[in-house]
């Protein structure tokens, strides 16, 4: 298992590059005046989101290999699994943007309620 964990970064980088290239092609807008900047943004956003997912997979693999039985895993490991799933499918950054939007909406609602 240890040799497997040593080389887990290789498929992570390859898949992250593929997700980045794929997203740049999917989200291309022909009406945009600066398509190379939009392509760069989409590539980096999805590349680093996927790479973060692979880092979560690595951390989860280390945690599960160190656990004597799976009952010792906790809610943090479940969160790692969720983040890994979001990252590996390319939805990590989209989920973060949605989370920030939800926090902003909650803060605006609380501020409106407190101001009267």
N, C-alpha and C positions, 0 to 999 in steps of 0.2 A: 504493500500500500504506500510506503514511503517513496518508492521510486516513481509511482504514479503521480503523487503530489508534487514531486520535483519538476515534472514536465507538464503540469496542468496549465501553465501560462501560455504554452505554444498554441493549443487550439483556441484559447481565449483571445489571443491577439489576432489570429487568423479570422475567427468568426466576428470579432469586433470590426475588423477592416471590411469584411463582407457586408455587415449591417450598415456601416457608414457609407459604403459605395451604393448600396441599394437605396438608402434613404435619400441620398443626393439625387438619384435618378427619379425616384417616385415624387418627391416634393418640388420638382423643378417647375418654375412658373415662367412661361414664355413672355409674359407682359412685364416682368420685372426689369428694371433698368440695370441692375447689378447682379446678374445671375451667378457669377462666380462667388460672390460673397454669400449669397443664399445657399449655394451648394456647399461652401466651406462650413457654414453654420450648421446645416443639416448633417454633414459628415461628422463634424466634431461632436455634436450633441449626441448622435446615436452611437458613435465609436466609444466615447467615454461612458455612456450609459450601459452599453454592453460590457465594456471592460469592468465597470463597477459590479455588474451582475456576476461576472466570472470571479471577481475577488470575493464576493459573497459565497459562491460555490466552493471556492478554496477554503474559506474560513469554516464553512459548514462541514466540509469533508474532514478538516483537521479536528473539529469538535466531535464529530461522530466516530472518527477512528480512535480518539482518545477516551471516549465514553465506554465504560465496561458493559453497560446495557442501556438501551434507548430510553429507559424511564428516567435517566438522569438529565435528559435534555429538557430545556425550559422554554419559556415564551420568547426569549431572545433568539433561540435557534429557529423557532417558527417564523420570527420576523426575518431572520437571515434567509430562510427558505423562500419567503414571499419576495424579498428584494432580489434574490437570485433568479426567481421565476420572471419577475418584471424585467430584469436586466437581460437575461438570455433571450427573451422574446422581442427585445427592442422597444419596450414600452416604459422603461425606467424614467426617461426624461419627461415623457408625456404624463406619467403619474406624478412626478415632482411638480410640474407646472400646474396640474389640477389641484394638488395639495396646497400649493401657494395661493392659488385662486380661492380655494375654500377658506383658508385662514384669513385672507383679505376680506372676504364677504362676512365672515363671523366677526372680525374686528370692526368692520363698518356698521354691522347691526348692533353690536354692543355699544359702540360710540354713539350711535343715534339714540339708543335706548337711554344711555346715561345723560345725554345732553337735553333730554326732555321731550 
